[in-house]
Amino acid sequence: MHDDAIILGGGHNGLVCAAYLAAARLKVRVLERRHIVGGAAVTEEFHPGFRNSLASYTVSLLNPKVIAELRLHEHGLRIVERPYSNFLPLPDGRSFRLGGEHTLPEISQWSKRDAQRFPEYTAMLDRIVVVLRELLQRTPPNVSDHFVLADWIHSIAVGKQLQSLDMRGRRDLLDLFTKSAGELLDDWFESEPLKAVLGWDSVVGNFASPYTPGSAYVLLHHLFGEVNGKQGSWGHAIGGMGAITQAMRKECEARGVVIETNAEVARVLVEDGKAVGAALADGREFRARSVVSGVNPKLLYTQLVEPGALDADTATRMRRYRCGSGTFRMNVALSELPDFTALPGKKLQPHHQSGILIGPSLQYFEQAYFDAKSKAYNPGWARAPIVEVVISSTLDDTLAPKGKHVASLFCQQVNPEVDGGWEAHRDTVAKLMIATVDAYAPNFKASVLGYEALSPLDLEQRLGLIGGDIFHGALGLDQMFSARPLLGQSNYRGAFKGLYLCGSGSHPGGGVTGLPGRNAAREILGDLRRRPRPD
């Protein structure tokens, strides 16, 4: 069988890329190992009668152009907003809220100085985000050993975008690219609860301390999004994250894309230095003019490409490509809502519909990382972990039986590789995460009807997230922009002619954005001289 393009992996970026290629009348085939497309953004039953988003669990970064151009709303996608962003219960029985009309009065209760500085802080971020949001939709300069004129042109284009920032803005941008989140936030604010809520974004999926240089960019990366036109907001897709990827699947099929599930790719076919197709584990082969990989680039180059086909430098560097987050993901079925000591009550209240953060300070975050990294106290996890609880069913009653609830627990920090292996410790760590929430909501443990726990190993084996890395590679400056995944491959073109990269391991990185898939499609269509191309 011969196609114009085959997509390796039916995650959200693979579906986005497929849809844009098919819009240019290319014959496109998606090959997905699992029984369902969507990658980490799928909705599945995990306990009888209870469904939830398997891994990714909240909406903000999905690009508005992708939503509109793939007609996701027409295919049933509906996103609802949280009443406010975050609720932080504290060990002393107090609490802190961030987001909405209560933000400044809430901050003022902790620090009048912080309340005065907060609008300036958000304005600083907004100025930078406006510029960077545009750059996320552009192909980075493909700096290589042979720096050609095209690289210069692209670099000038990037420079023009940055010209809209004055000198103060450029200095702020440099701070956000190079400093730690902790250093940045300590400079701006004095209130520990405020710094904790803002600093959470710097450790999401990032196996690092908030005081690790470069972690300020991870914080910034999570601020590019919007929900229903509201910048920086977070929301929930009715039906879970699978509603997004099922809407994408519908648009792909409407455009003629052939989607093959239960189609595990065993290797990329390379002939005379050109990628020409894919061989499946079941023996089938598919050939195409273009082979487009939506999987983690480390998985691609170390498992799907025969070692002898790669040049030695690429092979060595991809073995060293940094993958591995401190994420332990849980879906929990509940008989009732958590009754927080800081805000009592089992009846639905606005804080139940927000992102509930267990972790009172940046120092707490740092200690959690040190515990997991050092393995000084156990085989490799935080004694006091960081947990974000999102009770999806408070915004979406399709996920649980009436009167019952579903909670997503996004837990940090655990070591991607624990002593003795994750199979031996998964349940121990799951119980620790439940106990961590129970310390703030004493009915939580008793309300648990069942749960699904996904260690970094489970995330790797089930979803291809090497080391449990939700971003397909660490978001450090050595693996961002023109260096994602490697210098010379930042323009979505891989190690072989005819091989392209469209996953989160390419620019602009992780999160459910759709931008790597959209950007890659533009480059592929340019090479094939086909239109229409995404602008």
C-alpha positions as CSV (number, residue, x, y, z in Angstrom):
1,M,0.0,0.0,0.0
2,H,1.3,3.5,-0.9
3,D,0.2,6.7,0.8
4,D,1.3,10.3,0.6
5,A,1.9,10.3,4.3
6,I,1.8,8.0,7.2
7,I,1.6,9.2,10.8
8,L,3.3,7.2,13.5
9,G,1.1,7.6,16.6
10,G,-2.4,8.8,16.9
11,G,-1.9,11.3,19.7
12,H,-3.5,14.7,19.4
13,N,-0.6,16.2,17.4
14,G,-0.6,13.3,15.0
15,L,-4.3,13.8,14.4
16,V,-3.8,17.5,13.9
17,C,-1.0,17.0,11.4
18,A,-3.1,14.3,9.6
19,A,-6.1,16.7,9.3
20,Y,-4.1,19.5,7.8
21,L,-2.3,17.2,5.3
22,A,-5.6,15.7,4.2
23,A,-7.1,19.2,3.7
24,A,-4.5,19.5,0.9
25,R,-5.9,16.4,-0.7
26,L,-3.0,14.1,0.4
27,K,-3.7,10.4,1.1
28,V,-2.9,10.1,4.8
29,R,-2.9,7.1,7.1
30,V,-2.5,7.2,10.9
31,L,-1.0,4.2,12.7
32,E,-1.9,3.9,16.4
33,R,-0.6,1.1,18.7
34,R,-3.6,1.3,21.1
35,H,-7.3,0.5,20.5
36,I,-8.1,4.1,20.6
37,V,-6.6,7.3,19.2
38,G,-5.8,10.3,21.3
39,G,-2.5,9.3,23.1
40,A,-2.4,10.8,26.6
41,A,-5.6,12.8,25.8
42,V,-8.3,10.0,26.0
43,T,-11.2,9.3,28.3
44,E,-11.6,5.8,29.6
45,E,-13.5,3.9,32.3
46,F,-11.1,3.1,35.2
47,H,-13.7,1.8,37.8
48,P,-17.2,0.5,37.0
49,G,-19.4,3.4,36.2
50,F,-16.5,6.0,36.5
51,R,-14.7,7.5,33.5
52,N,-12.0,10.1,33.4
53,S,-9.2,11.6,31.3
54,L,-6.5,8.9,31.4
55,A,-3.4,11.1,31.7
56,S,-3.8,14.8,30.5
57,Y,-6.7,16.2,32.4
58,T,-7.3,19.9,31.9
59,V,-7.6,22.3,29.0
60,S,-5.9,25.6,28.4
61,L,-3.1,25.3,25.9
62,L,-5.1,24.0,23.0
63,N,-4.6,26.5,20.2
64,P,-7.7,28.5,19.1
65,K,-6.7,28.1,15.4
66,V,-6.6,24.4,15.8
67,I,-10.0,24.4,17.4
68,A,-11.5,26.6,14.6
69,E,-9.7,25.1,11.6
70,L,-10.5,21.5,12.6
71,R,-14.1,22.4,13.5
72,L,-13.8,20.8,16.9
73,H,-16.8,22.6,18.3
74,E,-18.9,21.4,15.4
75,H,-17.8,17.9,16.3
76,G,-19.1,18.3,19.8
77,L,-16.3,19.8,21.8
78,R,-17.5,21.9,24.7
79,I,-15.1,23.4,27.2
80,V,-16.3,24.9,30.5
81,E,-14.2,27.1,32.8
82,R,-13.3,26.8,36.4
83,P,-14.8,29.4,38.7
84,Y,-11.3,30.3,39.7
85,S,-7.9,28.9,39.1
86,N,-6.6,27.4,42.3
87,F,-7.5,26.5,45.9
88,L,-4.6,26.0,48.3
89,P,-5.5,24.5,51.7
90,L,-2.8,25.1,54.3
91,P,-1.6,22.9,57.2
92,D,-2.7,25.5,59.8
93,G,-6.3,25.3,58.6
94,R,-6.3,28.5,56.5
95,S,-6.5,28.6,52.7
96,F,-5.6,30.7,49.7
97,R,-7.5,31.2,46.4
98,L,-6.1,32.5,43.1
99,G,-8.2,33.7,40.2
100,G,-11.3,35.6,39.5
101,E,-12.6,38.7,41.2
102,H,-11.3,37.6,44.6
103,T,-7.6,37.5,43.6
104,L,-6.4,40.9,44.9
105,P,-8.4,40.9,48.1
106,E,-7.2,37.4,48.8
107,I,-3.5,38.3,48.2
108,S,-3.9,41.4,50.3
109,Q,-4.9,39.2,53.3
110,W,-1.4,37.7,53.2
111,S,0.6,40.7,51.9
112,K,-0.5,44.2,50.9
113,R,2.8,44.6,49.1
114,D,2.1,41.5,47.0
115,A,-1.4,42.7,46.2
116,Q,0.2,45.9,44.8
117,R,2.8,44.1,42.8
118,F,0.6,41.3,41.4
119,P,-0.9,43.4,38.6
120,E,2.6,44.5,37.5
121,Y,3.7,40.9,37.5
122,T,0.8,39.7,35.4
123,A,1.3,42.7,33.0
124,M,5.0,41.7,32.6
125,L,4.0,38.1,31.8
126,D,1.3,39.3,29.4
127,R,3.7,41.4,27.4
128,I,6.1,38.5,26.9
129,V,3.3,35.9,26.3
130,V,1.9,37.9,23.5
131,V,5.2,37.8,21.7
132,L,6.0,34.2,22.4
133,R,2.6,33.0,21.6
134,E,3.2,34.1,18.0
135,L,6.7,32.4,18.0
136,L,5.1,29.1,19.1
137,Q,3.3,29.0,15.8
138,R,6.5,29.6,13.7
139,T,9.2,27.1,12.6
140,P,12.4,27.8,14.6
141,P,15.6,28.7,12.8
142,N,17.1,25.3,12.0
143,V,20.6,26.1,13.2
144,S,23.0,23.4,12.0
145,D,26.7,22.8,11.2
146,H,26.0,24.5,7.8
147,F,24.3,27.7,8.7
148,V,22.6,28.7,5.5
149,L,20.8,31.8,4.3
150,A,17.4,30.5,5.3
151,D,18.5,30.3,8.9
152,W,19.4,33.9,8.8
153,I,16.1,34.9,7.3
154,H,14.2,32.9,10.0
155,S,16.4,34.5,12.7
156,I,15.6,38.0,11.4
157,A,11.9,37.0,11.5
158,V,12.2,36.0,15.1
159,G,14.1,39.2,15.8
160,K,11.2,41.2,14.4
161,Q,8.8,39.6,16.8
162,L,11.1,40.4,19.7
163,Q,11.4,44.1,18.6
164,S,7.9,44.7,20.0
165,L,9.5,44.3,23.5
166,D,11.3,47.3,25.0
167,M,14.5,46.9,26.8
168,R,12.7,46.2,30.1
169,G,10.7,43.5,28.4
170,R,13.8,41.9,26.9
171,R,15.4,41.8,30.3
172,D,12.3,40.2,31.7
173,L,12.4,37.7,28.8
174,L,16.0,36.8,29.6
175,D,15.1,36.3,33.3
176,L,12.2,33.9,32.3
177,F,14.5,31.9,30.0
178,T,17.4,31.5,32.4
179,K,16.4,32.0,36.0
180,S,14.7,29.6,38.3
181,A,11.0,30.0,39.1
182,G,11.9,30.3,42.8
183,E,14.4,33.0,42.3
184,L,11.9,35.0,40.1
185,L,9.0,34.6,42.5
186,D,11.1,35.4,45.5
187,D,12.1,38.6,43.9
188,W,8.5,39.6,43.1
189,F,6.6,38.4,46.2
190,E,6.9,37.6,49.9
191,S,3.7,35.6,50.5
192,E,4.5,31.8,50.6
193,P,1.0,30.7,49.5
194,L,1.0,33.0,46.5
195,K,4.5,31.9,45.4
196,A,3.4,28.2,45.9
197,V,0.4,28.6,43.6
198,L,2.3,30.5,40.9
199,G,5.3,28.2,41.3
200,W,3.3,25.0,40.8
201,D,3.5,25.5,37.1
202,S,7.3,25.3,37.2
203,V,7.3,21.7,38.6
204,V,4.4,20.3,36.5
205,G,5.8,17.3,34.7
206,N,9.3,18.7,35.5
207,F,11.6,16.5,37.6
208,A,13.4,19.5,39.2
209,S,13.3,21.9,42.1
210,P,11.5,25.2,41.6
211,Y,15.0,26.7,42.3
212,T,16.6,24.8,39.3
213,P,17.8,27.3,36.7
214,G,15.5,27.3,33.7
215,S,12.4,26.3,35.7
216,A,11.0,29.8,35.1
217,Y,10.5,28.9,31.5
218,V,8.5,25.8,32.4
219,L,6.3,28.2,34.4
220,L,6.0,30.5,31.4
221,H,5.2,27.6,29.1
222,H,2.0,26.9,31.0
223,L,0.8,30.5,30.6
224,F,0.4,30.5,26.8
225,G,-3.2,29.2,26.9
226,E,-6.7,30.4,26.9
227,V,-10.2,29.0,27.4
228,N,-13.1,30.4,25.4
229,G,-11.1,33.5,24.5
230,K,-10.0,34.2,28.1
231,Q,-6.3,34.4,28.3
232,G,-4.5,32.2,31.0
233,S,-7.7,30.4,32.0
234,W,-8.1,26.7,32.7
235,G,-11.1,24.6,31.8
236,H,-12.6,21.1,31.4
237,A,-13.7,19.4,28.2
238,I,-17.1,17.9,28.7
239,G,-16.6,14.2,28.3
240,G,-12.9,14.5,29.4
241,M,-9.9,15.1,27.3
242,G,-11.0,12.3,24.9
243,A,-13.7,14.7,23.7
244,I,-10.9,16.7,22.1
245,T,-9.2,13.9,20.3
246,Q,-12.5,12.2,19.3
247,A,-13.5,15.5,17.7
248,M,-10.1,15.5,15.9
249,R,-10.7,12.0,14.8
250,K,-14.1,12.9,13.3
251,E,-12.5,15.8,11.3
252,C,-9.7,13.5,10.1
253,E,-12.2,11.0,8.9
254,A,-14.3,13.7,7.2
255,R,-11.2,14.7,5.3
256,G,-10.5,11.1,4.2
257,V,-7.8,10.1,6.7
258,V,-7.5,6.4,7.2
259,I,-7.0,5.6,10.9
260,E,-5.6,2.2,11.9
261,T,-5.8,1.2,15.5
262,N,-4.2,-1.8,17.1
263,A,-1.4,-1.0,14.6
264,E,1.9,-1.1,16.5
265,V,4.8,0.2,14.5
266,A,7.9,-2.1,14.9
267,R,10.3,-0.1,12.8
268,V,10.6,2.8,10.4
269,L,11.6,1.5,6.9
270,V,14.8,3.3,5.7
271,E,16.2,2.7,2.2
272,D,19.2,4.5,0.8
273,G,19.1,7.1,3.5
274,K,15.4,7.9,3.0
275,A,12.4,7.0,5.2
276,V,9.9,5.1,3.0
277,G,7.4,3.6,5.3
278,A,6.7,1.6,8.5
279,A,6.7,-2.1,9.3
280,L,4.1,-3.1,11.9
281,A,4.5,-5.7,14.7
282,D,1.9,-7.9,13.0
283,G,3.9,-8.1,9.8
284,R,2.1,-5.5,7.6
285,E,4.0,-2.8,5.9
286,F,2.9,0.6,4.7
287,R,4.9,2.8,2.4
288,A,4.6,6.5,1.8
289,R,6.3,9.6,0.4
290,S,6.5,11.1,3.9
291,V,6.8,9.4,7.2
292,V,5.7,11.6,10.1
293,S,6.4,10.7,13.7
294,G,4.2,11.9,16.5
295,V,6.0,9.8,19.1
296,N,8.7,10.8,21.6
297,P,11.9,11.4,19.5
298,K,13.9,9.2,21.9
299,L,11.4,6.4,21.4
300,L,11.6,7.0,17.6
301,Y,15.4,7.0,17.3
302,T,16.3,4.4,19.9
303,Q,13.5,1.8,19.4
304,L,11.9,2.3,15.9
305,V,15.0,3.0,13.8
306,E,17.6,0.4,13.3
307,P,20.8,1.5,15.0
308,G,22.9,1.2,11.9
309,A,20.7,3.6,10.0
310,L,21.5,6.6,12.2
311,D,24.7,8.6,12.1
312,A,26.8,8.1,15.2
313,D,26.3,11.6,16.6
314,T,22.5,11.6,16.3
315,A,22.4,8.1,17.9
316,T,24.6,9.2,20.8
317,R,22.7,12.4,21.4
318,M,19.3,10.8,21.3
319,R,20.4,8.3,23.9
320,R,21.3,11.3,26.1
321,Y,18.1,13.2,25.2
322,R,16.6,14.1,28.6
323,C,13.2,12.4,29.3
324,G,11.7,11.7,32.6
325,S,9.3,13.7,34.7
326,G,8.4,13.3,38.4
327,T,4.8,12.5,37.6
328,F,2.6,9.9,39.3
329,R,-0.9,10.1,37.8
330,M,-4.1,8.8,39.5
331,N,-7.8,8.6,38.7
332,V,-9.9,8.2,41.8
333,A,-13.6,7.2,42.2
334,L,-15.2,9.0,45.2
335,S,-18.4,8.4,47.1
336,E,-18.6,12.0,48.1
337,L,-16.8,15.3,47.8
338,P,-13.7,16.1,49.9
339,D,-14.5,17.9,53.2
340,F,-11.6,20.2,53.6
341,T,-10.6,21.4,57.0
342,A,-9.9,24.8,55.6
343,L,-13.3,25.1,53.9
344,P,-15.6,22.6,55.4
345,G,-18.6,21.0,53.6
346,K,-19.4,18.0,51.4
347,K,-21.9,20.0,49.3
348,L,-20.5,21.4,46.0
349,Q,-18.7,24.7,46.5
350,P,-16.6,26.7,44.0
351,H,-13.3,25.4,45.5
352,H,-14.3,21.9,44.6
353,Q,-14.3,23.0,40.9
354,S,-10.9,24.6,40.9
355,G,-7.4,23.1,40.8
356,I,-6.8,22.0,44.4
357,L,-3.1,22.2,45.3
358,I,-1.5,20.3,48.1
359,G,1.9,21.9,48.7
360,P,2.1,25.1,50.8
361,S,5.4,26.6,49.7
362,L,8.3,26.6,47.3
363,Q,10.5,25.1,50.0
364,Y,8.0,22.2,50.3
365,F,8.3,21.7,46.5
366,E,12.1,21.7,46.7
367,Q,12.2,19.2,49.5
368,A,9.8,16.9,47.5
369,Y,12.3,16.9,44.6
370,F,15.3,16.4,46.8
371,D,13.6,13.4,48.5
372,A,12.8,11.7,45.2
373,K,16.1,12.6,43.5
374,S,18.4,11.5,46.4
375,K,16.5,8.3,47.4
376,A,17.7,9.1,50.9
377,Y,14.5,8.1,52.7
378,N,12.9,5.5,50.4
379,P,13.4,3.9,47.0
380,G,12.6,7.2,45.2
381,W,9.7,9.4,46.1
382,A,8.8,12.5,48.1
383,R,8.0,11.8,51.7
384,A,5.5,14.8,51.4
385,P,4.5,14.9,47.7
386,I,2.9,17.7,45.8
387,V,-0.6,16.8,44.6
388,E,-3.0,18.8,42.4
389,V,-6.6,17.5,42.7
390,V,-9.1,18.3,40.0
391,I,-12.6,16.9,40.6
392,S,-13.7,16.7,37.0
393,S,-17.2,15.5,37.8
394,T,-18.0,18.9,39.6
395,L,-17.9,20.4,36.1
396,D,-19.0,17.4,34.1
397,D,-21.7,15.0,35.4
398,T,-21.2,12.6,32.5
399,L,-18.1,11.1,34.2
400,A,-19.6,9.5,37.3
401,P,-22.9,8.0,38.7
402,K,-25.3,10.5,40.2
403,G,-24.1,11.7,43.6
404,K,-20.6,10.2,43.1
405,H,-17.4,11.9,41.8
406,V,-14.2,11.5,39.9
407,A,-10.9,13.1,40.9
408,S,-7.7,13.5,38.9
409,L,-4.6,13.4,41.1
410,F,-1.6,14.8,39.4
411,C,1.3,14.0,41.8
412,Q,4.9,15.2,42.0
413,Q,7.7,14.3,42.8
414,V,8.6,10.7,42.2
415,N,11.8,9.4,40.6
416,P,11.3,8.0,37.1
417,E,13.4,5.0,38.2
418,V,12.9,3.7,41.7
419,D,15.0,1.1,43.5
420,G,13.4,-2.2,43.1
421,G,11.2,-1.1,40.1
422,W,7.8,0.6,40.0
423,E,5.9,-2.7,39.9
424,A,7.0,-3.3,43.5
425,H,6.1,0.2,44.8
426,R,3.1,1.5,42.7
427,D,0.5,0.8,45.4
428,T,2.6,2.1,48.2
429,V,3.0,5.4,46.5
430,A,-0.7,5.5,45.5
431,K,-1.7,5.1,49.1
432,L,0.8,7.9,50.1
433,M,-0.9,10.2,47.6
434,I,-4.4,9.5,49.0
435,A,-3.1,10.0,52.5
436,T,-1.5,13.3,51.5
437,V,-4.9,14.6,50.4
438,D,-6.6,13.0,53.4
439,A,-4.5,15.2,55.7
440,Y,-6.3,18.2,54.4
441,A,-9.7,16.6,53.7
442,P,-10.1,13.9,56.4
443,N,-13.0,12.2,54.7
444,F,-11.0,11.6,51.5
445,K,-9.5,8.2,52.1
446,A,-12.8,6.8,53.4
447,S,-14.6,8.1,50.3
448,V,-12.3,6.3,47.8
449,L,-14.3,3.5,46.0
450,G,-11.4,2.6,43.7
451,Y,-8.5,4.1,41.8
452,E,-6.2,3.7,38.9
453,A,-2.5,4.6,39.5
454,L,0.0,5.3,36.7
455,S,3.6,5.4,37.7
456,P,6.3,6.8,35.3
457,L,6.8,3.2,34.1
458,D,3.0,2.8,33.4
459,L,3.0,6.0,31.5
460,E,5.9,4.8,29.4
461,Q,4.5,1.3,28.7
462,R,0.9,2.4,28.1
463,L,1.4,5.7,26.3
464,G,5.0,5.7,25.1
465,L,5.9,8.5,27.4
466,I,9.6,7.6,28.0
467,G,10.4,8.0,31.7
468,G,6.9,9.1,32.2
469,D,7.7,12.4,30.5
470,I,4.5,14.1,29.7
471,F,6.3,16.6,27.4
472,H,8.2,14.1,25.2
473,G,11.4,15.6,26.6
474,A,12.5,18.0,29.3
475,L,11.7,21.7,28.6
476,G,15.2,22.9,29.3
477,L,16.9,25.5,27.0
478,D,19.2,22.8,25.7
479,Q,16.1,21.0,24.3
480,M,13.9,24.0,23.2
481,F,13.4,26.1,20.2
482,S,16.2,25.4,17.6
483,A,17.5,22.6,19.8
484,R,14.2,20.6,20.0
485,P,14.9,17.8,19.8
486,L,18.4,18.4,18.3
487,L,20.2,21.2,16.5
488,G,19.5,20.6,12.8
489,Q,16.1,19.0,13.4
490,S,14.1,21.9,14.8
491,N,12.3,22.5,11.5
492,Y,10.2,19.3,11.9
493,R,12.5,17.4,9.5
494,G,14.1,14.3,11.0
495,A,17.4,12.4,10.6
496,F,16.4,11.0,7.1
497,K,15.0,12.5,4.0
498,G,11.2,12.0,4.0
499,L,11.1,11.7,7.9
500,Y,9.3,14.4,9.8
501,L,8.6,15.1,13.5
502,C,5.1,16.3,14.6
503,G,4.9,15.4,18.3
504,S,5.6,17.2,21.5
505,G,9.3,16.4,21.2
506,S,9.4,19.1,18.5
507,H,8.8,22.9,18.8
508,P,7.1,24.3,20.9
509,G,7.0,21.3,23.2
510,G,4.5,19.6,25.4
511,G,1.0,20.1,26.5
512,V,-2.2,19.6,24.5
513,T,-1.7,22.5,22.1
514,G,-1.8,20.9,18.6
515,L,0.9,23.3,17.5
516,P,3.7,20.8,16.8
517,G,1.2,19.0,14.5
518,R,0.0,22.2,12.8
519,N,3.5,23.5,12.3
520,A,4.9,20.2,11.0
521,A,2.0,20.0,8.4
522,R,3.0,23.5,7.1
523,E,6.6,22.3,6.5
524,I,5.5,19.0,4.9
525,L,3.1,20.7,2.6
526,G,5.7,23.2,1.7
527,D,8.2,20.5,0.7
528,L,5.5,18.8,-1.4
529,R,4.4,22.1,-2.8
530,R,0.8,21.5,-1.8
531,R,-1.9,23.9,-0.5
532,P,-3.6,25.0,1.5
533,R,-1.0,25.3,4.2
534,P,-1.6,26.6,7.8
535,D,-0.3,30.2,8.0
